[in-house]
Amino acid sequence: DNHSQSDSDNKNGDQKNGATSDGNITTTINNSNNRIKLELTNLGTSTHQINRLLQTNYEWKNLNPFYVLDIPHTIDDESIIAARYRALSLLVHPDKCPDDPIRAKTAFEQVRRAMASMNDEDKRRHVRALIDQGMKQGKRDFEEELRRTSGTKYVDTTKLSDAERQTLQQYQQKATMKIFAEIEQSRRDVEYRKRKFEQRERAQEDEEKEKEKKEMEHDKKWREVTRVEKRVGNWREFQGGGGAAGSGKKKSRWG
């Protein structure tokens, strides 16, 4: 009885302190669900996200996983990224979009591919560095264009109008997409050259095999012809009794 009372007291004490395993799991689940609900409210409608993910040239724009998940590239909290992924994938899941299941499936695959890159810490760090590079390049391009159009040598980007700030963002987005596109194009070029090389190797192997096959067929036919000619010669010798040489008689010079 004392042991039972002690166990009960310990359990009650743990529950008050929130230290039980079940309590921690429940709290974590609730927090996760609340975060997903919050993300869903920020993402808008399924139609909006499908259109965003499948806009013109989406296969190039969606090379940036932060763009696909529609979150700032400065975020490195894996729980936030995971919640965003779950919310977005739920929003564009084909089962949730019966009116547009084909496009929803394509959008869903884009989200899954983006999250695959985000789950790799090294890839995520590399992507973030590429975006930083694009942001800087976009800012330089914007400042150069602003100097050209305004005729001034110095541009203070801290005092931009709303329209200019929006234009700056467009320059940065364009420069960032260009960086990702160039890397992807380079990867595709390498894959293309690799496939071409393998095709040439296979073609050369096939050509050599065909050549060997023809040589073997030629040798086979030659051996068959040789055997036939030998048989015909033997048959003729047999029919002619071996000829003059086979008769044992020698003709006289004078007949």
C-alpha positions in Angstrom: 0.0 0.0 0.0 2.8 2.4 0.9 4.4 1.6 -2.5 1.1 2.3 -4.3 0.7 5.5 -2.5 4.2 6.6 -3.3 3.8 5.8 -7.0 0.6 7.7 -7.1 2.2 10.7 -5.4 5.1 10.6 -7.9 2.7 10.4 -10.8 0.7 13.3 -9.6 3.8 15.4 -9.0 5.1 14.7 -12.5 1.7 15.7 -14.0 1.8 19.0 -12.1 5.3 19.7 -13.4 4.3 18.6 -16.9 7.1 16.1 -16.9 5.1 13.0 -18.1 6.0 11.6 -21.5 2.4 11.6 -22.6 2.0 15.2 -21.6 5.0 16.3 -23.6 3.8 14.4 -26.7 0.4 15.9 -26.4 1.8 19.4 -26.0 4.1 18.9 -29.0 1.2 17.7 -31.2 -1.0 20.6 -30.1 1.8 23.1 -30.9 2.4 21.5 -34.2 -1.3 21.5 -35.1 -1.7 25.1 -34.1 1.3 26.1 -36.2 0.0 24.3 -39.2 -3.4 26.0 -38.8 -1.5 29.3 -38.6 0.4 28.5 -41.7 -2.8 27.6 -43.6 -4.3 31.0 -42.8 -1.2 32.7 -44.2 -1.1 30.6 -47.4 -4.4 31.6 -48.8 -6.5 29.2 -51.0 -5.6 26.1 -52.8 -6.3 27.7 -56.1 -3.9 30.6 -55.3 -1.1 28.3 -54.3 -1.6 26.0 -57.3 -1.5 29.0 -59.6 1.6 30.3 -57.9 3.4 27.0 -58.1 2.5 26.3 -61.7 2.9 29.8 -63.2 4.9 30.4 -66.4 8.4 29.0 -66.2 7.6 27.4 -62.9 10.1 24.6 -63.4 12.8 27.2 -63.2 11.3 29.4 -60.5 10.7 26.4 -58.3 14.4 25.4 -58.2 14.5 27.7 -55.2 12.9 25.6 -52.4 12.3 28.7 -50.2 10.3 30.2 -53.0 8.2 27.0 -53.3 7.4 26.9 -49.6 6.8 30.7 -49.7 9.0 31.5 -46.7 11.9 33.9 -46.3 15.3 32.3 -46.9 16.5 33.6 -43.5 14.4 31.0 -41.7 16.4 28.1 -40.5 14.1 26.7 -37.8 13.3 23.2 -39.0 10.1 23.1 -37.0 8.8 26.1 -38.9 9.9 24.7 -42.2 8.3 21.4 -41.5 5.0 23.1 -40.4 5.0 25.2 -43.6 5.6 22.1 -45.7 2.8 20.1 -44.0 0.4 23.0 -44.4 1.2 23.7 -48.0 1.2 20.0 -49.0 -2.2 19.7 -47.3 -3.5 22.7 -49.2 -2.5 21.5 -52.7 -2.9 17.7 -52.1 -4.9 16.2 -55.0 -7.4 14.7 -52.6 -8.2 18.2 -51.3 -8.6 19.6 -54.8 -11.2 17.5 -56.5 -11.9 20.3 -59.0 -8.4 20.4 -60.3 -6.6 17.1 -59.4 -4.1 17.0 -62.2 -2.6 20.5 -61.6 -2.8 19.8 -57.9 -0.8 16.7 -58.3 1.9 18.6 -60.2 1.9 21.4 -57.5 2.1 18.8 -54.8 5.2 17.2 -56.4 6.8 20.6 -56.6 6.3 21.0 -52.8 7.6 17.5 -52.1 10.7 18.1 -54.2 11.4 21.4 -52.4 11.1 19.8 -49.0 13.5 17.0 -50.0 16.2 19.8 -50.5 15.2 21.5 -47.3 15.6 18.3 -45.3 19.3 18.2 -46.3 21.1 20.6 -44.0 24.0 21.0 -46.4 21.7 21.6 -49.4 19.7 24.1 -47.4 22.9 26.0 -46.4 24.0 26.0 -50.1 20.6 27.3 -51.2 20.6 30.0 -48.7 24.1 31.1 -49.9 22.8 31.2 -53.5 19.9 33.4 -52.5 22.2 35.8 -50.7 24.3 35.9 -53.8 21.2 36.7 -55.9 20.0 39.3 -53.5 23.3 41.1 -53.7 23.5 40.9 -57.5 19.9 42.1 -57.8 20.7 45.1 -55.7 23.7 45.9 -57.7 21.7 45.6 -61.0 19.0 47.8 -59.5 21.4 50.5 -58.3 23.1 50.5 -61.7 19.8 50.9 -63.5 18.8 53.7 -61.1 22.0 55.5 -61.6 21.6 55.2 -65.4 18.0 56.5 -65.4 18.5 59.3 -62.7 21.9 60.4 -63.9 23.3 60.3 -60.3 26.5 58.5 -59.2 25.2 57.6 -55.7 22.1 55.8 -54.9 20.7 55.6 -51.3 18.7 52.4 -51.1 17.5 53.3 -47.6 15.4 56.1 -49.0 13.5 54.3 -51.7 9.8 54.9 -52.5 7.4 52.0 -52.2 7.5 51.6 -56.0 11.3 51.6 -56.1 11.4 49.1 -53.2 9.1 46.8 -55.1 11.3 47.2 -58.2 14.3 46.3 -56.1 12.6 43.1 -55.0 11.9 42.2 -58.6 15.5 42.7 -59.6 16.6 40.5 -56.7 14.1 37.8 -57.5 15.2 37.8 -61.1 18.9 37.7 -60.2 18.2 34.8 -57.8 16.2 32.8 -60.3 19.0 33.3 -62.9 21.6 31.9 -60.5 19.5 28.8 -59.9 18.7 28.5 -63.6 22.3 28.7 -64.6 23.3 25.9 -62.1 20.4 23.7 -63.3 21.3 24.3 -66.9 24.9 23.4 -66.2 23.7 20.2 -64.5 21.6 19.4 -67.5 24.4 20.0 -69.9 26.6 17.7 -67.9 23.9 15.0 -67.9 23.4 15.5 -71.7 27.1 15.1 -72.4 27.2 12.1 -70.2 24.3 10.5 -72.0 25.8 11.3 -75.4 29.1 9.8 -74.3 27.3 6.6 -73.1 25.4 6.5 -76.4 28.6 6.7 -78.4 30.2 4.0 -76.2 27.2 1.7 -76.7 27.1 2.4 -80.5 30.8 1.6 -80.8 30.3 -1.6 -78.8 27.4 -2.5 -81.0 29.4 -1.8 -84.1 32.3 -4.0 -82.9 29.9 -6.8 -82.0 28.3 -6.5 -85.4 31.7 -6.6 -87.1 32.7 -9.7 -85.1 29.4 -11.3 -86.0 30.0 -10.7 -89.7 33.5 -12.0 -89.5 32.3 -15.2 -87.8 29.6 -15.6 -90.4 32.1 -15.1 -93.2 34.5 -17.6 -91.6 31.7 -20.1 -91.2 30.6 -19.7 -94.9 34.2 -20.0 -96.0 34.7 -23.2 -94.1 31.5 -24.6 -95.6 32.5 -23.7 -99.1 35.9 -25.2 -98.6 34.4 -28.5 -97.3 32.0 -28.6 -100.3 34.8 -28.0 -102.8 36.9 -30.7 -101.1 34.0 -33.2 -101.4 33.4 -32.3 -105.0 37.1 -32.8 -105.8 37.1 -36.1 -104.1 34.0 -37.2 -105.9 35.5 -36.2 -109.3 38.7 -38.1 -108.5 36.6 -41.1 -107.6 34.6 -40.9 -110.8 37.7 -40.4 -113.0 39.5 -43.3 -111.4 42.1 -40.9 -110.2 42.9 -39.5 -113.7 46.1 -40.2 -115.6 48.2 -40.0 -112.6 46.0 -42.5 -110.9 46.1 -45.2 -113.8 49.8 -45.8 -113.3 50.4 -45.4 -117.1 52.8 -42.9 -118.6 52.1 -41.6 -122.1 54.9 -41.8 -124.6 56.4 -38.6 -125.9 55.7 -39.9 -129.5 52.1 -41.1 -128.6 
